[in-house]
Amino acid sequence: REVQRVEGIRWIVLVTSRIHSLRATLAFEKAGFDVCSVPARDRNALSDLFDPWGRVLMARDLVRELFGLAYYKARSWV
């Protein structure tokens, strides 16, 4: 996706979930921004580690993010 630059804006504070922060940071840096990435509070990340279904959902999110990163790389967005 194309990131619109506002004249004079060099850096941004990027607030996103921990799992999305790498891809989002790389995309904004590719667009020419200096990025300060701040993780948003995950819904129940710690309690999910102790719940078998929570671990399945975390694994699903990780796989989805890895595919997203590969897609962004293929499109030269990162």
C-alpha positions in Angstrom: 0.0 0.0 0.0 1.2 3.5 -0.7 1.9 5.6 2.3 1.1 9.2 1.9 3.7 11.6 3.2 2.8 15.0 4.6 5.4 17.6 3.8 7.6 18.2 6.8 6.8 15.0 8.6 10.0 13.0 9.1 9.2 10.7 11.9 6.1 8.9 13.3 5.1 7.0 16.4 3.7 3.7 15.3 1.3 2.0 17.7 0.4 -1.5 16.7 0.3 -5.0 18.2 3.7 -6.6 18.8 3.1 -9.2 16.1 2.4 -6.6 13.4 5.1 -4.1 14.5 8.0 -5.5 12.3 6.0 -5.4 9.1 4.5 -2.0 9.8 7.8 -0.5 10.9 9.6 -1.8 7.7 6.8 -0.4 5.5 6.9 3.0 7.0 10.7 3.1 6.9 10.6 2.1 3.3 8.3 5.1 2.8 11.1 7.3 4.2 9.9 7.8 7.8 11.9 7.5 11.0 9.8 5.2 13.1 9.4 4.9 16.9 7.4 1.7 17.3 5.3 1.3 20.4 3.5 -2.0 21.1 -0.2 -1.7 21.8 -1.6 -3.8 24.7 -2.4 -7.3 23.4 -5.7 -8.7 24.4 -4.6 -11.6 26.6 -1.1 -12.5 25.3 0.2 -13.9 28.7 -2.9 -15.9 29.6 -3.0 -17.3 26.0 0.3 -19.1 26.8 -1.5 -21.2 29.4 -4.5 -22.0 27.3 -4.2 -24.6 24.5 -6.7 -22.9 22.2 -5.0 -19.6 22.9 -1.7 -21.1 21.8 -3.3 -22.3 18.6 -4.7 -18.8 17.9 -1.2 -17.2 18.6 0.4 -19.7 16.2 -2.3 -18.8 13.6 -1.6 -15.1 14.0 2.2 -15.7 13.7 1.8 -17.7 10.4 -0.6 -15.0 9.0 2.0 -12.3 9.9 4.8 -14.3 8.2 2.7 -14.6 5.1 1.9 -10.9 5.3 5.6 -10.1 5.5 6.4 -12.3 2.6 3.6 -10.7 0.5 4.9 -7.2 1.4 8.4 -8.2 0.4 7.1 -9.6 -2.9 5.3 -6.3 -3.6 8.4 -4.3 -2.6 6.5 -2.6 0.1 9.3 -3.4 2.7 
